[in-house]
Amino acid sequence: MRSILQFLRSHPTGPIERLDRPTYIKDAKRQLDRQADFTDFNVFISLPSRDAVQRAARTAEASWDKDKHTDPFGRLVALKDNICTSNFPTTAASGILKNFTSPYEATVVKQLRGAGAIIAGKTNMDEFGMGSHSTNSYFGRVEQLGYEGEQLSAGGSSGGSAMAVAWLQCWAALGTDTGGSVRLPAAYTGVMGFKPSYGLLSRWGVIAYANSLDTVGILGSRAEDVRAIFNTLNVHDPQDPTSLVPSTRARFTSEAHARETIGHSSINLRIGIPMDYNIDTLHPTVRKAWVKSLRLLEMAGCTLHPVSLPATQHALSTYYVLAPAEASSNLAKYDGVRYGSRAQGVDGTPESILFAKTRGQGFGPEVRRRILLGAFSLSAQAIDNYFIQAQKVRRLVQQDFDNVFSRPNPLITASEPSSPGNGVDILLCPTAPTLPPTLSELEDQDPVKAYMNDVFTVPASLAGLPAISVPVSFEVETENEGAIWDKSKFETVGIQLIGQFGDDHLVLRVAELLHSISADGLR
């Protein structure tokens, strides 16, 4: 078996020339073949019939009008299995929902279908989105192979979606990002993973983990592909109470388009370097890729500026108080009566509640752990010391970001940067502190250590900011005599770009710039 880099070298994914006629049928056949070839990776939970996909591709190609149709028309798009579909089961990779098929479709699915996209299937994930390696699934873990054949983590919780894109089993994929669940697997698999500003993309029809943090994210091979899907989905949804209304979107949309041009040319673009992210446990290779990215952007005309985000050191612990608290409430309805599969035999005893057995068997160990953690932090004796304090720290994290960006937060009318005229446009930092671990290393890993993978992704989630992981190539020095570089184990490192709220277009433009100027190292 080959690593992702070897595979991509033989199947280039660089800029696509616009043809007079599309190749939807040919592309769909290739992607379906790759789904069949790489079933050992356990990427998909549910797949449509091959005939149905090919029929849809033929219809798209026959009806294509270059003046009318743009991406994602005719493209295969995979969906994380916590996004509701009416023609596939929606399990959230949980035993308690193993037989559940939604009677309705999520808004983002309707939007994709309306734009002519073809649903490629439902991808594997961590149960209810709880995990960093896509190993907490009722249907088995997601796997990827390293250069030497070792089994590596695909990241989580959207590991299936990331692998589907990385191994060219679809054109793009949707995931969900609560504390880094799109960006972390993107970093581990070498693809683009974008978390938009909170409230831009509809969450209606998406199984909730933590309502105030959940965001539908997009994974693709190129920033242009990610942008095409983002533009399709970036519409107010009256069914979603957290969807930003048009009047709110108007506060930053016009300025975002103006700043998009700046991002494309990189003239006077100010890049912030959050020094608090330069932690002792940062892997040396990740640090080298971070420095390389900064140098490339500086050579492209950007200026670099160190910034401080002091509340970052408390962001991870804040997240793991707030997210489980919301999850314990959201998952209360899965009892085998209102939702979910009921356990076989008699459930409940005089000493327990009616659905104790159902929930005990239906939820995996990580979900049970977070329900218990969340229930405790919301209890009368703990809510003041944990949940309320965490909400206060969350506000401090948001204020830290507002203080370093050149543009005020458009959601806070009185917001002003602490140093007007000296703020930054974009922050650049690693997506994860380490390279993807082997699955064998994870088997005996303490859960708290696994939570540390989210240390760089959680702050942007707490503040609701747009962020994207961009694959940047790296080179590792070897001690072998006569050799200069050793590329035998890992090929790319995920570098994260974070923008002010509403600056999604700028983040995508800078991601496109960084990816293009670092592309020589990928070949």
C-alpha positions as CSV (number, residue, x, y, z in Angstrom):
1,M,0.0,0.0,0.0
2,R,1.1,3.6,-0.7
3,S,1.1,6.7,1.5
4,I,-1.1,9.7,0.6
5,L,1.9,11.5,-0.9
6,Q,2.8,8.7,-3.2
7,F,-0.9,8.4,-4.2
8,L,-1.2,12.1,-4.9
9,R,2.0,12.2,-6.9
10,S,0.5,9.7,-9.3
11,H,-2.9,11.5,-9.3
12,P,-2.1,15.3,-9.3
13,T,-4.7,17.6,-7.9
14,G,-3.3,20.9,-9.0
15,P,-5.2,23.7,-10.8
16,I,-7.9,22.2,-13.1
17,E,-8.2,23.6,-16.6
18,R,-11.7,24.6,-17.5
19,L,-12.8,22.4,-20.4
20,D,-15.4,23.1,-23.1
21,R,-17.2,20.0,-21.8
22,P,-17.2,18.6,-18.3
23,T,-15.9,15.2,-17.4
24,Y,-18.4,14.3,-14.7
25,I,-18.9,10.7,-15.9
26,K,-15.2,10.0,-16.0
27,D,-14.5,11.7,-12.7
28,A,-17.4,9.8,-11.0
29,K,-16.1,6.4,-12.3
30,R,-12.6,7.1,-11.0
31,Q,-13.9,8.1,-7.6
32,L,-16.2,5.1,-7.3
33,D,-13.3,2.8,-8.3
34,R,-11.2,4.3,-5.5
35,Q,-14.0,3.8,-3.0
36,A,-14.0,0.1,-4.0
37,D,-10.2,-0.1,-3.9
38,F,-9.7,1.4,-0.4
39,T,-12.5,-0.2,1.6
40,D,-9.9,-1.3,4.2
41,F,-9.7,2.3,5.4
42,N,-13.3,2.1,6.6
43,V,-14.0,5.6,5.3
44,F,-17.7,5.2,4.5
45,I,-20.6,4.0,6.6
46,S,-23.3,4.2,3.9
47,L,-22.8,4.4,0.1
48,P,-25.3,4.9,-2.7
49,S,-25.5,2.3,-5.5
50,R,-22.9,2.7,-8.2
51,D,-25.5,2.8,-10.9
52,A,-27.4,5.6,-9.1
53,V,-24.2,7.7,-8.9
54,Q,-23.3,7.1,-12.6
55,R,-26.8,7.9,-13.7
56,A,-26.6,11.2,-11.8
57,A,-23.2,12.0,-13.4
58,R,-24.6,11.2,-16.9
59,T,-27.6,13.4,-16.3
60,A,-25.3,16.3,-15.1
61,E,-23.0,16.0,-18.0
62,A,-25.8,15.9,-20.5
63,S,-27.5,19.0,-19.0
64,W,-24.4,21.0,-18.3
65,D,-24.5,24.6,-19.4
66,K,-21.2,26.5,-18.9
67,D,-23.0,29.8,-18.6
68,K,-25.3,28.4,-15.9
69,H,-23.6,25.7,-14.0
70,T,-20.6,26.0,-11.7
71,D,-19.0,23.8,-9.0
72,P,-20.3,21.8,-7.2
73,F,-22.6,20.9,-10.1
74,G,-22.0,17.3,-11.2
75,R,-19.4,16.8,-8.4
76,L,-19.4,14.0,-5.9
77,V,-19.6,15.4,-2.3
78,A,-19.4,13.1,0.7
79,L,-21.3,13.9,4.0
80,K,-20.2,13.2,7.5
81,D,-22.7,10.7,9.0
82,N,-24.2,13.2,11.6
83,I,-25.7,15.3,8.7
84,C,-29.3,14.1,8.1
85,T,-30.3,12.6,4.8
86,S,-33.6,11.0,3.9
87,N,-32.2,8.4,1.5
88,F,-29.3,7.1,3.7
89,P,-29.2,6.1,7.4
90,T,-27.9,8.8,9.7
91,T,-26.1,7.1,12.6
92,A,-23.6,9.6,14.0
93,A,-21.4,6.5,14.2
94,S,-23.3,5.4,17.3
95,G,-24.9,2.1,18.2
96,I,-27.9,3.9,19.6
97,L,-28.7,5.3,16.1
98,K,-27.6,2.4,14.0
99,N,-31.0,1.9,12.5
100,F,-32.1,5.5,12.2
101,T,-33.0,7.1,8.9
102,S,-34.1,10.7,9.1
103,P,-37.5,11.7,7.6
104,Y,-36.0,15.0,6.4
105,E,-32.7,16.3,5.0
106,A,-30.4,18.9,6.5
107,T,-30.5,22.3,4.9
108,V,-26.9,22.0,3.7
109,V,-27.8,18.7,1.9
110,K,-30.8,20.4,0.2
111,Q,-28.5,23.3,-0.9
112,L,-25.9,20.9,-2.3
113,R,-28.6,18.9,-4.2
114,G,-30.1,22.2,-5.4
115,A,-26.7,23.2,-6.8
116,G,-26.5,19.9,-8.7
117,A,-24.0,18.1,-6.4
118,I,-24.1,14.3,-6.2
119,I,-24.0,12.8,-2.7
120,A,-21.1,10.3,-2.6
121,G,-22.1,8.6,0.7
122,K,-22.0,9.1,4.5
123,T,-18.5,9.0,6.0
124,N,-17.3,7.4,9.2
125,M,-16.5,9.6,12.3
126,D,-16.1,9.6,16.0
127,E,-19.4,8.8,17.7
128,F,-21.5,12.0,17.9
129,G,-18.3,13.9,17.0
130,M,-16.5,13.1,20.2
131,G,-12.9,12.3,19.5
132,S,-9.7,13.4,17.8
133,H,-8.7,10.3,15.9
134,S,-12.0,8.8,14.4
135,T,-11.4,5.7,16.5
136,N,-14.6,6.0,18.6
137,S,-17.0,4.7,16.0
138,Y,-19.6,1.9,16.4
139,F,-18.6,0.8,12.9
140,G,-14.9,0.6,13.5
141,R,-12.0,3.1,13.3
142,V,-10.9,5.0,10.3
143,E,-7.4,4.2,9.2
144,Q,-4.8,5.7,6.9
145,L,-1.3,4.3,6.0
146,G,2.0,6.0,6.4
147,Y,4.9,5.8,3.9
148,E,6.2,2.5,5.4
149,G,2.8,0.9,5.8
150,E,2.2,1.8,9.4
151,Q,-1.4,2.5,10.4
152,L,-1.9,6.2,11.3
153,S,-4.6,8.3,12.8
154,A,-6.8,10.0,10.3
155,G,-7.7,12.7,12.9
156,G,-11.2,13.3,14.2
157,S,-13.9,13.6,14.4
158,S,-14.4,14.1,10.7
159,G,-11.7,11.5,9.8
160,G,-13.9,9.7,7.2
161,S,-14.6,12.9,5.3
162,A,-10.9,13.9,5.3
163,M,-9.8,10.5,4.1
164,A,-12.5,10.4,1.3
165,V,-11.0,13.7,-0.1
166,A,-7.3,12.7,0.5
167,W,-7.7,9.4,-1.4
168,L,-9.7,11.0,-4.1
169,Q,-12.9,9.1,-3.4
170,C,-15.0,12.2,-3.9
171,W,-14.5,15.8,-5.1
172,A,-15.1,17.4,-1.7
173,A,-16.8,16.5,1.7
174,L,-18.7,18.1,4.5
175,G,-17.8,17.6,8.1
176,T,-18.7,19.3,11.4
177,D,-16.2,21.2,13.5
178,T,-16.9,21.7,17.2
179,G,-13.4,22.2,18.5
180,G,-11.3,21.3,15.5
181,S,-13.0,18.2,14.1
182,V,-12.6,19.4,10.4
183,R,-9.2,21.1,10.8
184,L,-7.4,18.3,12.7
185,P,-8.2,15.5,10.2
186,A,-7.4,17.8,7.4
187,A,-4.0,18.4,8.9
188,Y,-3.4,14.7,9.4
189,T,-4.4,13.7,5.9
190,G,-2.9,16.6,3.9
191,V,-6.1,18.3,2.6
192,M,-7.8,21.6,3.1
193,G,-10.2,21.8,6.1
194,F,-12.3,25.0,6.6
195,K,-14.4,26.0,9.6
196,P,-16.5,29.1,8.6
197,S,-17.6,31.8,11.0
198,Y,-20.2,30.5,13.4
199,G,-23.7,31.0,12.1
200,L,-22.9,31.4,8.4
201,L,-23.8,27.8,7.4
202,S,-27.0,26.3,8.6
203,R,-27.0,23.6,11.3
204,W,-30.6,22.6,10.8
205,G,-30.6,18.8,10.3
206,V,-27.2,18.3,11.8
207,I,-27.1,16.1,14.9
208,A,-25.9,18.4,17.7
209,Y,-22.9,17.8,19.9
210,A,-22.5,21.3,21.4
211,N,-24.9,23.9,20.0
212,S,-22.8,27.0,20.7
213,L,-19.7,25.5,19.0
214,D,-21.0,23.2,16.2
215,T,-20.2,24.4,12.7
216,V,-20.6,22.7,9.4
217,G,-17.1,22.5,7.8
218,I,-15.8,21.8,4.3
219,L,-12.9,19.6,3.2
220,G,-11.4,19.7,-0.3
221,S,-8.1,19.3,-2.2
222,R,-8.0,23.0,-3.2
223,A,-9.1,26.2,-1.6
224,E,-11.0,27.0,-4.8
225,D,-13.1,23.9,-4.3
226,V,-13.8,24.7,-0.7
227,R,-14.8,28.2,-1.7
228,A,-17.2,26.9,-4.3
229,I,-19.1,24.9,-1.7
230,F,-18.9,27.7,0.9
231,N,-20.5,30.1,-1.5
232,T,-23.3,27.6,-2.2
233,L,-24.0,27.1,1.5
234,N,-23.4,30.6,2.8
235,V,-27.1,31.6,3.0
236,H,-29.4,32.5,5.9
237,D,-31.7,29.6,7.0
238,P,-34.8,30.7,8.9
239,Q,-35.2,27.1,10.2
240,D,-31.9,27.5,12.1
241,P,-32.1,29.9,15.1
242,T,-28.3,30.3,15.1
243,S,-28.2,31.2,11.5
244,L,-27.1,34.8,11.0
245,V,-29.8,37.0,9.5
246,P,-29.2,39.0,6.4
247,S,-29.0,42.3,8.3
248,T,-26.2,40.9,10.4
249,R,-24.4,39.4,7.4
250,A,-24.5,42.8,5.7
251,R,-22.2,44.3,8.4
252,F,-19.2,42.4,7.1
253,T,-20.0,40.9,3.7
254,S,-19.2,44.1,1.7
255,E,-16.0,44.7,3.6
256,A,-15.0,41.0,3.3
257,H,-15.2,41.2,-0.5
258,A,-13.0,44.3,-0.5
259,R,-10.4,42.6,1.8
260,E,-10.6,39.5,-0.4
261,T,-8.8,41.4,-3.1
262,I,-6.1,42.4,-0.7
263,G,-5.7,38.8,0.4
264,H,-5.3,37.7,-3.3
265,S,-2.6,40.2,-4.0
266,S,-1.0,39.9,-0.5
267,I,-0.1,43.6,-0.6
268,N,0.2,45.0,2.9
269,L,-1.3,41.9,4.4
270,R,-0.3,41.7,8.0
271,I,0.2,38.2,9.4
272,G,0.0,37.7,13.1
273,I,2.3,35.1,14.8
274,P,0.6,34.0,18.1
275,M,3.7,33.5,20.3
276,D,1.6,31.7,22.9
277,Y,1.2,28.8,20.4
278,N,5.0,28.1,20.4
279,I,4.6,25.6,23.2
280,D,7.4,23.3,24.6
281,T,5.6,20.2,23.3
282,L,5.4,21.4,19.7
283,H,6.9,18.8,17.4
284,P,10.2,20.1,15.8
285,T,8.9,19.2,12.3
286,V,5.6,21.1,12.9
287,R,7.7,24.1,14.1
288,K,9.8,24.0,11.0
289,A,6.7,23.9,8.8
290,W,5.3,26.9,10.7
291,V,8.5,28.9,10.2
292,K,8.6,27.9,6.5
293,S,5.0,29.1,6.0
294,L,5.8,32.5,7.6
295,R,8.9,32.9,5.4
296,L,7.0,32.0,2.2
297,L,4.3,34.6,3.0
298,E,6.9,37.2,3.8
299,M,8.6,36.5,0.5
300,A,5.2,37.0,-1.2
301,G,4.9,40.5,0.2
302,C,3.2,40.0,3.6
303,T,4.5,41.5,6.8
304,L,4.9,39.5,10.0
305,H,3.9,40.7,13.5
306,P,4.2,38.8,16.8
307,V,1.0,38.9,18.9
308,S,-0.1,37.7,22.3
309,L,-3.2,35.7,23.1
310,P,-2.8,35.1,26.8
311,A,-6.1,33.4,27.4
312,T,-5.1,30.6,25.0
313,Q,-3.6,28.6,27.8
314,H,-7.0,28.3,29.4
315,A,-9.0,27.6,26.2
316,L,-8.6,23.8,26.1
317,S,-9.9,23.3,29.7
318,T,-12.7,25.8,29.0
319,Y,-13.8,23.8,25.9
320,Y,-13.8,20.5,27.8
321,V,-16.1,22.1,30.4
322,L,-18.5,23.7,28.0
323,A,-18.8,21.1,25.2
324,P,-19.5,18.1,27.4
325,A,-22.1,20.2,29.4
326,E,-24.0,21.0,26.2
327,A,-23.6,17.4,25.0
328,S,-25.1,16.0,28.2
329,S,-28.2,18.0,27.5
330,N,-28.3,17.3,23.8
331,L,-27.9,13.5,24.2
332,A,-30.6,13.2,26.8
333,K,-33.2,12.4,24.2
334,Y,-31.5,9.2,23.0
335,D,-33.3,6.8,25.3
336,G,-34.8,4.2,22.9
337,V,-38.2,5.8,23.4
338,R,-38.0,9.1,21.7
339,Y,-34.9,8.4,19.6
340,G,-32.6,5.5,19.1
341,S,-32.5,1.7,19.2
342,R,-33.7,0.1,22.4
343,A,-31.6,-2.6,24.1
344,Q,-32.8,-6.2,23.9
345,G,-34.6,-7.6,26.9
346,V,-35.9,-5.9,30.0
347,D,-34.6,-2.4,30.6
348,G,-34.7,-0.7,33.9
349,T,-35.0,-2.1,37.4
350,P,-36.4,-0.7,40.7
351,E,-32.9,0.6,41.4
352,S,-32.4,2.3,37.9
353,I,-34.3,4.4,35.4
354,L,-36.3,3.0,32.4
355,F,-33.5,3.5,29.8
356,A,-30.3,2.8,31.8
357,K,-29.5,-0.4,29.9
358,T,-30.3,1.2,26.5
359,R,-28.1,4.2,27.0
360,G,-25.3,2.1,28.6
361,Q,-25.2,-0.3,25.6
362,G,-26.0,2.3,22.9
363,F,-23.3,4.8,23.8
364,G,-19.6,4.2,23.5
365,P,-17.1,4.8,26.3
366,E,-16.0,8.3,25.2
367,V,-19.6,9.5,24.8
368,R,-20.5,8.1,28.3
369,R,-17.4,9.8,29.7
370,R,-18.4,13.2,28.3
371,I,-22.0,12.9,29.4
372,L,-20.9,12.2,32.9
373,L,-18.4,15.1,32.8
374,G,-21.0,17.5,31.4
375,A,-23.7,16.4,33.9
376,F,-21.3,17.1,36.8
377,S,-20.3,20.6,35.5
378,L,-24.0,21.5,35.3
379,S,-24.8,20.1,38.7
380,A,-25.9,22.5,41.5
381,Q,-22.7,22.1,43.4
382,A,-20.4,22.6,40.4
383,I,-22.0,24.9,38.0
384,D,-20.6,28.1,39.5
385,N,-17.1,26.9,39.8
386,Y,-17.0,25.2,36.4
387,F,-19.6,26.1,33.8
388,I,-20.0,29.8,34.7
389,Q,-16.3,30.3,35.1
390,A,-15.7,28.6,31.7
391,Q,-18.2,31.0,30.1
392,K,-16.2,33.9,31.5
393,V,-12.9,32.5,30.1
394,R,-14.6,32.0,26.8
395,R,-15.3,35.7,26.6
396,L,-11.7,36.4,27.5
397,V,-10.5,34.2,24.6
398,Q,-12.8,36.2,22.2
399,Q,-11.5,39.5,23.5
400,D,-7.9,38.4,23.0
401,F,-8.7,37.8,19.3
402,D,-10.6,41.1,19.0
403,N,-7.5,42.9,20.5
404,V,-5.1,41.7,17.8
405,F,-7.1,42.0,14.6
406,S,-7.1,45.2,12.6
407,R,-10.8,45.1,12.0
408,P,-13.4,45.3,14.9
409,N,-15.6,42.3,15.5
410,P,-18.7,43.1,13.4
411,L,-21.0,41.4,16.0
412,I,-19.9,43.8,18.7
413,T,-20.7,47.4,17.5
414,A,-18.6,49.0,20.2
415,S,-15.6,46.7,19.5
416,E,-12.4,48.3,18.6
417,P,-8.9,46.9,18.2
418,S,-6.6,47.7,21.1
419,S,-4.0,49.2,18.7
420,P,-5.9,50.9,15.8
421,G,-3.9,50.8,12.6
422,N,-1.5,48.2,14.0
423,G,-3.7,45.1,14.2
424,V,-3.2,42.1,12.0
425,D,-5.4,40.7,9.2
426,I,-4.7,37.0,9.7
427,L,-3.2,34.8,12.3
428,L,-1.0,31.9,11.3
429,C,-0.1,28.9,13.6
430,P,0.0,25.1,13.5
431,T,-3.2,23.2,13.3
432,A,-2.0,20.4,15.6
433,P,1.1,20.2,17.9
434,T,2.2,16.8,16.6
435,L,2.3,14.7,13.4
436,P,-0.4,12.0,13.1
437,P,0.3,9.3,15.7
438,T,0.1,5.6,14.9
439,L,-3.1,3.8,15.9
440,S,-1.0,1.5,18.1
441,E,0.1,4.5,20.1
442,L,-3.5,5.5,20.7
443,E,-4.6,2.1,22.1
444,D,-3.3,2.8,25.6
445,Q,-3.3,6.6,25.4
446,D,-4.9,8.4,28.3
447,P,-8.1,10.3,27.2
448,V,-6.7,13.6,28.5
449,K,-3.7,13.3,26.3
450,A,-5.9,12.8,23.3
451,Y,-7.7,16.0,24.2
452,M,-4.4,17.9,23.8
453,N,-4.6,17.5,20.1
454,D,-7.2,20.2,20.0
455,V,-5.0,22.8,21.8
456,F,-4.5,25.0,18.7
457,T,-8.0,24.5,17.1
458,V,-10.2,25.1,20.2
459,P,-9.6,28.9,20.6
460,A,-11.0,29.8,17.2
461,S,-14.0,27.6,17.9
462,L,-14.7,29.3,21.3
463,A,-14.6,32.7,19.5
464,G,-16.6,31.5,16.5
465,L,-13.9,32.6,14.1
466,P,-13.2,31.4,10.5
467,A,-10.2,29.1,10.4
468,I,-8.7,26.7,7.8
469,S,-6.0,24.1,7.8
470,V,-3.6,24.2,4.8
471,P,-1.3,21.4,4.0
472,V,2.3,22.6,3.8
473,S,5.2,20.3,2.8
474,F,8.1,19.8,5.1
475,E,11.5,18.2,5.0
476,V,13.1,16.3,7.9
477,E,16.8,16.1,8.4
478,T,18.3,12.6,8.8
479,E,21.4,11.4,10.6
480,N,22.1,8.8,7.9
481,E,25.5,9.4,6.5
482,G,25.4,10.9,3.0
483,A,21.7,11.7,3.0
484,I,20.4,15.2,3.2
485,W,16.6,14.8,3.6
486,D,14.5,12.0,4.8
487,K,10.9,12.1,3.5
488,S,10.1,8.5,4.4
489,K,7.5,9.0,7.1
490,F,5.4,12.2,6.9
491,E,4.8,14.5,4.0
492,T,2.8,17.5,5.0
493,V,2.0,19.5,8.1
494,G,-1.3,21.3,8.7
495,I,-0.9,25.1,9.1
496,Q,-3.9,27.0,10.4
497,L,-5.1,30.4,9.2
498,I,-7.5,32.3,11.5
499,G,-9.4,35.5,10.6
500,Q,-11.7,38.0,12.3
501,F,-15.3,37.1,12.4
502,G,-16.8,37.4,8.9
503,D,-13.5,37.4,7.1
504,D,-14.1,34.0,5.6
505,H,-13.3,35.1,2.1
506,L,-10.0,36.6,3.2
507,V,-9.1,33.4,5.0
508,L,-9.8,31.3,1.9
509,R,-7.8,33.7,-0.3
510,V,-4.8,33.6,2.0
511,A,-5.1,29.8,2.1
512,E,-5.1,29.7,-1.7
513,L,-2.0,31.8,-1.7
514,L,-0.1,29.8,1.0
515,H,-1.0,26.5,-0.7
516,S,0.1,27.7,-4.1
517,I,3.5,29.1,-3.0
518,S,4.2,25.9,-1.0
519,A,3.1,23.5,-3.7
520,D,6.6,22.9,-5.0
521,G,7.4,21.0,-1.9
522,L,4.5,18.6,-2.5
523,R,5.9,17.3,-5.8
